[in-house]
Amino acid sequence: MKTALSIAGTDPSGGAGIQADLKTMTMNGVFAMSAITALVAQNTTGVKEIVEMTPAFLGAQIDAVFEDIPPDAVKIGMVASCGLIEKIAERLNFYQAKNIVVDPVMVATSGDRLISEEAVATLKAGLLPLAAVATSNIPEAEILSGITIRSESDIKAAARRISDTYGCAVLLKGGHNINDTNDFLYGDGIGTWFYGAHIDNPNTHGTGCTLSSAIAANLAKGFDLPVSIQRSKNYLSGALGAMLDLGKGRGPMQHNFNLTGEFAKEGSFI
């Protein structure tokens, strides 16, 4: 069995972060491992509190994985500070890690900011150049590219600038009311659209974590990047299409759980 490592923060509600990553990787047929960057008290309504790991302890977690079960792919999610980003880059360089998917988590679905301003420059310099692909939503791509995104042409321009500047492929996810389900991949001078059907489901908490983890899992299994993205979009569409609602009676927003794999019966979407 192929293996994949998620380096990210937690979500005790189970819909995003490490919890979502492990579910997604497992449902996509790889052995899932984790190194936790932060303990995050969050649910679908917002982030309550964040307690970061120390860089030394994060490094020890990464060492524990690579020294025993070297991953075939690595997904990097929420990393909120310079020291943690630098430690991840150092250890991944040391182990010559491959198939690195960087999900530059900067703003939660709820709108909460998850990364410090000074850490953005460190992420650009330390992690993006290591990535096989960065999976950015529109607000994140605006931060990384410096381009205001309001149209398809803006999406293409921002993806191209990020890729050309940092030397990684970029999957710029539509969403945010621009090409809602269509994503644009740019890398090595080639741009490709991935089209999807709109699914009217409010349960979108953790969809970014799920997509990037599925891409990492498929890269680990040996699929190339475009095929990995398409398989991952199919998987995510299946999850959203299941329409499972875990929070009835708990308030208007608290049912926003992304169901990272519970829908998949006998590997239907793997």
Phi and psi in degrees as a GROMACS rama.xvg file:
@    title "Ramachandran Plot"
@    xaxis  label "Phi"
@    yaxis  label "Psi"
@TYPE xy
-72.8642  161.569  LYS-2
-128.035  151.797  THR-3
-144.421  143.762  ALA-4
-115.456  130.421  LEU-5
-103.859  128.364  SER-6
-113.65  106.071  ILE-7
-165.673  177.87  ALA-8
-89.5572  171.442  GLY-9
-94.0727  165.541  THR-10
-143.118  101.771  ASP-11
-62.3563  -19.9003  PRO-12
-79.3285  -10.1113  SER-13
87.7655  -1.71868  GLY-14
-95.3687  -15.8174  GLY-15
-139.186  -172.827  ALA-16
60.4525  -154.329  GLY-17
-54.1619  -42.2686  ILE-18
-61.1926  -44.0851  GLN-19
-66.5051  -39.6278  ALA-20
-61.8094  -46.0536  ASP-21
-64.5565  -41.7176  LEU-22
-61.1494  -47.3001  LYS-23
-64.057  -46.6594  THR-24
-61.2441  -42.3001  MET-25
-62.0376  -46.7692  THR-26
-67.5338  -20.2513  MET-27
-96.7619  14.5739  ASN-28
85.2086  24.0062  GLY-29
-124.548  161.366  VAL-30
-81.4327  119.68  PHE-31
-97.7333  135.702  ALA-32
-131.877  166.106  MET-33
-145.539  151.091  SER-34
-132.616  120.517  ALA-35
-91.2134  126.705  ILE-36
-88.3782  -30.0653  THR-37
-160.055  148.875  ALA-38
-92.4121  118.978  LEU-39
-116.625  119.662  VAL-40
-84.9485  96.1428  ALA-41
-143.092  162.829  GLN-42
-145.282  -162.2  ASN-43
-72.9866  -12.315  THR-44
-94.0651  -15.2979  THR-45
157.022  178.231  GLY-46
-99.458  127.313  VAL-47
-94.4382  -43.8604  LYS-48
-161.871  149.315  GLU-49
-128.006  129.34  ILE-50
-119.936  112.418  VAL-51
-80.4039  149.403  GLU-52
-70.5675  158.912  MET-53
-78.3221  152.384  THR-54
-55.5939  -38.7857  PRO-55
-63.3628  -42.7939  ALA-56
-72.0867  -36.5659  PHE-57
-61.4938  -43.2606  LEU-58
-61.3541  -37.8005  GLY-59
-65.3071  -37.0142  ALA-60
-63.847  -45.3517  GLN-61
-63.2059  -42.2766  ILE-62
-60.0559  -42.3614  ASP-63
-59.748  -36.744  ALA-64
-72.4051  -53.9198  VAL-65
-65.4717  -32.2038  PHE-66
-73.7801  -17.7283  GLU-67
-114.813  -51.6821  ASP-68
-131.446  81.893  ILE-69
-57.9849  125.472  PRO-70
-75.7833  146.677  PRO-71
-82.9652  -14.2943  ASP-72
-155.475  156.088  ALA-73
-132.692  130.07  VAL-74
-109.206  131.095  LYS-75
-114.413  122.088  ILE-76
-108.804  -125.468  GLY-77
-67.4618  119.468  MET-78
-135.811  115.755  VAL-79
-98.4031  -9.56734  ALA-80
-140.668  160.704  SER-81
-60.7409  -45.0124  CYS-82
-61.0573  -39.4525  GLY-83
-68.8108  -42.4097  LEU-84
-61.7646  -44.5219  ILE-85
-62.7247  -39.9281  GLU-86
-65.9775  -43.1903  LYS-87
-60.0751  -47.4201  ILE-88
-61.0447  -41.8221  ALA-89
-61.032  -48.0698  GLU-90
-71.3978  -38.189  ARG-91
-67.9914  -36.5871  LEU-92
-64.2547  -42.5888  ASN-93
-59.376  -42.77  PHE-94
-90.4513  1.37118  TYR-95
50.7826  49.7053  GLN-96
-61.4793  149.356  ALA-97
-123.239  166.324  LYS-98
51.3063  55.1495  ASN-99
-90.2049  124.477  ILE-100
-109.783  118.02  VAL-101
-103.526  116.482  VAL-102
-102.386  96.4452  ASP-103
-74.1797  76.6582  PRO-104
-69.9571  110.78  VAL-105
-117.828  -32.2521  MET-106
-135.341  128.344  VAL-107
-70.9262  161.464  ALA-108
-54.8465  -33.0014  THR-109
-73.0689  -10.3261  SER-110
101.09  -5.71123  GLY-111
-72.2959  134.956  ASP-112
-75.3631  132  ARG-113
-117.088  3.07114  LEU-114
-141.833  141.147  ILE-115
-73.4397  155.38  SER-116
-59.2615  -43.9156  GLU-117
-67.9104  -22.8054  GLU-118
-75.3487  -20.8435  ALA-119
-61.9512  -45.1839  VAL-120
-63.59  -37.2166  ALA-121
-67.7678  -39.1559  THR-122
-62.246  -43.6972  LEU-123
-59.6593  -44.8251  LYS-124
-79.9399  -33.6926  ALA-125
-97.7568  -36.5818  GLY-126
-104.964  -41.9901  LEU-127
-59.0473  -39.498  LEU-128
-65.5486  -17.5257  PRO-129
-85.8688  -14.427  LEU-130
-78.7731  140.602  ALA-131
-73.2649  -35.7158  ALA-132
-155.591  143.141  VAL-133
-107.935  132.502  ALA-134
-107.718  99.0829  THR-135
-110.068  138.195  SER-136
-84.9213  179.64  ASN-137
-64.7622  -47.4509  ILE-138
-59.4123  -39.2449  PRO-139
-67.4794  -41.0336  GLU-140
-64.8585  -34.1028  ALA-141
-63.7189  -40.4018  GLU-142
-66.5985  -42.9426  ILE-143
-74.0059  -31.5782  LEU-144
-100.398  -22.8313  SER-145
76.4308  11.812  GLY-146
-106.999  131.478  ILE-147
-76.7454  125.872  THR-148
-104.868  116.454  ILE-149
-131.814  -4.13999  ARG-150
-153.489  173.328  SER-151
-59.3449  -42.1679  GLU-152
-65.164  -33.3089  SER-153
-66.7745  -39.9789  ASP-154
-58.8577  -47.4206  ILE-155
-62.4376  -44.006  LYS-156
-65.1007  -41.4368  ALA-157
-67.0454  -44.0944  ALA-158
-61.4194  -42.8787  ALA-159
-62.7051  -43.3291  ARG-160
-64.761  -43.6005  ARG-161
-62.9999  -45.996  ILE-162
-63.2518  -46.302  SER-163
-67.3196  -33.6351  ASP-164
-76.0428  -40.9028  THR-165
-110.551  -3.08013  TYR-166
74.5098  24.9339  GLY-167
-126.219  156.913  CYS-168
-69.7079  153.272  ALA-169
-130.497  127.539  VAL-170
-104.395  105.352  LEU-171
-94.438  114.261  LEU-172
-82.2471  131.697  LYS-173
-55.0498  -97.7134  GLY-174
52.4271  -172.13  GLY-175
46.7474  37.4874  HIS-176
71.8085  8.04619  ASN-177
-116.798  114.726  ILE-178
47.0494  60.7537  ASN-179
-43.2163  -44.6187  ASP-180
-115.825  10.7177  THR-181
-104.397  128.992  ASN-182
-114.313  149.211  ASP-183
-118.734  122.494  PHE-184
-102.2  130.155  LEU-185
-132.243  129.797  TYR-186
-170.38  143.792  GLY-187
54.5795  35.2467  ASP-188
78.9395  6.75305  GLY-189
-119.172  132.252  ILE-190
-112.773  137.925  GLY-191
-138.261  131.879  THR-192
-90.7373  140.41  TRP-193
-116.741  115.766  PHE-194
-96.5853  147.559  TYR-195
-143.05  155.919  GLY-196
-86.2532  139.414  ALA-197
-68.9994  133.628  HIS-198
-117.35  119.725  ILE-199
-80.9463  81.856  ASP-200
-135.786  123.434  ASN-201
-75.7587  -7.73838  PRO-202
-83.9308  73.7874  ASN-203
-108.636  2.39148  THR-204
-62.0248  119.187  HIS-205
90.6938  8.15945  GLY-206
-65.3595  -34.7339  THR-207
-65.5102  -42.2394  GLY-208
-61.3153  -42.385  CYS-209
-64.9084  -46.0868  THR-210
-62.9933  -47.3689  LEU-211
-66.5512  -36.0661  SER-212
-68.658  -38.5487  SER-213
-65.118  -39.3043  ALA-214
-61.5303  -45.7036  ILE-215
-59.4237  -43.4072  ALA-216
-61.1519  -42.2201  ALA-217
-72.0254  -35.5524  ASN-218
-62.5965  -40.4854  LEU-219
-60.0032  -33.9244  ALA-220
-80.4514  -2.69283  LYS-221
101.461  1.72058  GLY-222
-74.7803  147.755  PHE-223
-74.0477  173.736  ASP-224
-63.0632  -49.454  LEU-225
-59.1978  -41.8439  PRO-226
-66.555  -40.1034  VAL-227
-60.9605  -40.1762  SER-228
-66.3528  -45.5276  ILE-229
-63.4787  -43.056  GLN-230
-61.6719  -38.1754  ARG-231
-70.8282  -39.1562  SER-232
-64.1226  -38.6853  LYS-233
-62.6602  -42.0158  ASN-234
-62.6614  -46.8162  TYR-235
-64.6727  -39.0721  LEU-236
-61.8369  -39.0862  SER-237
-64.0631  -40.3713  GLY-238
-63.9864  -46.5635  ALA-239
-67.7647  -35.7685  LEU-240
-68.4815  -18.2014  GLY-241
-68.4243  -25.6858  ALA-242
61.084  25.485  MET-243
-70.919  132.202  LEU-244
-119.997  114.79  ASP-245
-97.0512  -6.37564  LEU-246
-120.954  29.7483  GLY-247
-59.8555  133.958  LYS-248
82.789  7.45952  GLY-249
-110.482  15.4923  ARG-250
112.664  164.531  GLY-251
-69.0873  -26.0715  PRO-252
-108.564  -16.2624  MET-253
-78.0544  1.97209  GLN-254
-97.152  10.7959  HIS-255
-77.8965  60.0874  ASN-256
-96.8899  125.512  PHE-257
-82.5132  130.342  ASN-258
-97.9623  92.7763  LEU-259
-83.0949  65.6081  THR-260
118.658  -17.8814  GLY-261
-61.4685  -23.4599  GLU-262
-73.0159  -22.3267  PHE-263
-78.5627  109.691  ALA-264
-99.8217  121.721  LYS-265
54.0498  39.237  GLU-266
70.6234  30.3105  GLY-267
-57.2934  -33.2405  SER-268
-114.543  14.0944  PHE-269
